[in-house]
Amino acid sequence: MAEQVLKLQELDASQVPQRLKADYYFDFKAHPFAHAALFGGKNARSVIDAIAGLNKYLQGALQTIVAQVKGTKKTQADFPGRSVGKFTVLLEDGAVFEPGFIVGGKDETATLCIAQGAAVLGANIWLDSGSIAVGPGTVIEPGAGIKGPTIIGRKNEIRQGAYFRGDILTGDGCTLRGELKNTVVMDQGNFPHPSYLGDSLCGYGTHFGNQATSANLGIFAVIARDPIVLAVDGQQYDLGRPKVGIIMGDYSQVGCNSVSDPGTFLAPWTVVYQLSRLNKGFYGPYELIKNKPMEHGVIERSPLKK
């Protein structure tokens, strides 16, 4: 008899295991997040719902931001030779905007909002799929590429080479350089080197070392597009999506040149050594993941002291 697989999207919140809930990974009381509403509060079902609902959340939040911004208005006419399509740019006092190139849409509803003290310098901006908001004090360096819908928080450093492919939400005080797609990085997230995050959720103070990567689609799923299935406490759960990257609880870290399978979950204070390969599943909390293939086959797991 085949083992029963429960479909996560068909379960009530009370039936979802704790290992798949947001409060297992993110402590919003200790580390308030401006966009905690994405996770649904007490009625939230799972972290997978947050990944699936990110685009809708961003669209609504961006409408609110655009309506509230008071600043200088610019359009495509102000950027001759550096833009195509139609768009609106709203600059608060003290904001600096010297783009590399801007791709607009069919009308001027697509909006780039740049808050007080923020600077966008030489970056390429795509507004054809949604608006973009850049928070106060954030600096986006030359050579970065930002696609909407995207919300970037306060005092972020978006480094040269960063590529935000849309549906991106960052908190405050983040440092980012890699390729991101349909991903949340909460306050103090530190992903300062070339790396990839897709369909992922990264909590407070999380970190990727240089060239670390989270795969979000399995090799064979590229063709079959079968949803990811994970075992929790002996029960199999269909996550309802072929694409799930990495869920990183607060303060989790992944070392240089490590790679995680689609559907990898790191509870808070989980630290992965460099050159590790993580199979899909659950790790932590307070755990060291060591790459020791000669001694233990693949990896060694040992407790992490507080």
Helices and strands as residue ranges (DSSP letters): E 5-7, G 8-10, G 13-15, G 18-20, G 22-24, G 36-39, G 41-43, H 47-52, H 54-68, E 72-75, G 76-78, E 83-84, E 88-91, E 96-98, E 101-103, E 111-114, E 119-121, E 124-126, E 132-134, E 139-140, E 145-147, E 150-152, E 157-158, E 163-164, E 168-170, E 175-176, E 179-185, E 190-191, E 196-202, E 207-208, E 213-214, H 221-224, E 229-232, E 235-238, E 246-248, E 253-254, E 259-260, E 264-266, E 270-272, E 277-278, E 281-283, E 287-291, H 293-296, E 299-303
